[in-house]
Amino acid sequence: MKKNYIWREADNITFLFLDHRQIQSLHSKHKIARISGLVGIASKLAKKYKVDDTFFISIAEYMPWLPLFFRSGSTISGIIYYIYLYEWQSKKTVARVKDALTLLSVIPIKKYKHLFLLNDPVAATYMNKKFKTKKFHYLPDPYLPLTVDKENDKNLKESLGIEDGKKIFLHFGSMSYRKGTLNILHAISLLSHDEVKDCCFIFAGKVNNDIKEKFYHLTDALKNKAQILVFDEFCPPSFLSSLCEACSVIVAPYYNTAYSSGIIGYAANFQKPIVVPNEKFIGKLVKRYRLGYRIKDNSPESIADFIKNRNTFLSINGNRYMTTHTVDDFVQKTL
């Protein structure tokens, strides 16, 4: 994706891009082989450049094996997206023990410096108290301060052929089974033509291989029932800004409800309501900051009921979320 980003050059920053073919070859391997391969790449770079501190954007999958690969004297930090506490009651004993031991195993290892729990200050405080440590820290999931362009909103609707007055349901980001993307299409199939005639459904982002065939089969089957627009590509921030500004509601029927999601920041930034399953962590975030709707679950039936029964949409105020989830705050806490 590096061609989609441009960074200012700086004397104290060096970007090293991993070999794409090497990474792809690891994806097809068994989980343990894949993890050891990726950690091996990171540790070789750390040794080559005499790195003192290594920070993993997503560290959970690699715990607790990391210290075995990194040179003595170096430290390891990273972000944990999955807050296992929200799934504790629903999990079986074996899964509970696995989650607990993974975290317990890193506490006595000095190489682990900071473990950041994304977007949940309560979980970080609880973990430190529970395990008598100071390694767990709260890290706000920062929103991107994207520009809102009201005039561009009108032009976008015209260019996309969206009639005035239509309700626009936006689903964006990398699309896969875990994002509940197919459930939105199944929900449309449950509704009559009259129930969706004043609706426009926009899907913006790369459609992953795990759902690609079924996704296009469904969109093709539904094209005469509802207006469905698909942008199967990496969408630049400016385009996502236009879509967020134009939409009526952001739809995020995710399966991984014990995780934080950056999409909540988009909802807050553009003052547009978001609809999520009323479950676990993501439901708690939307409720806490009053950012939209919480439906029973992410099933096609629940989504269809929401679409059918929604004539007007909430006006939300995302300022409280935005003031506590800035990029500066994220940077200061990680440093």
Secondary structure, 3 states (H helix, E strand, C coil): CHHHCCCCCCCCCCCCCCCHHHHHHHHCCCHHHHHHHHHHHHHHHHHHCCCCEEEECCCHHHCCCHHHCCCCCCEEEEEECECHHHHCCCCCHHHHHHHHHHHHHHCCCCCEEEEEEECCHHHHHHHHHHHCCCCEEEECCCCCCCCCCHHHHHHHHHHHCCCCCCEEEEEECCECHHHCHHHHHHHHHHCCHHHHCCEEEEEECCECCCCHHHHHHHHHHHCCCCEEEEECCCCCHHHHHHHHHHCCEEECCCCCCCECCCHHHHHHHCCCCEEEECCHHHHHHHHHHCCEEEECCCCHHHHHHHHHCCCCCCCCCCHHHHHCCCHHHHHHHHC
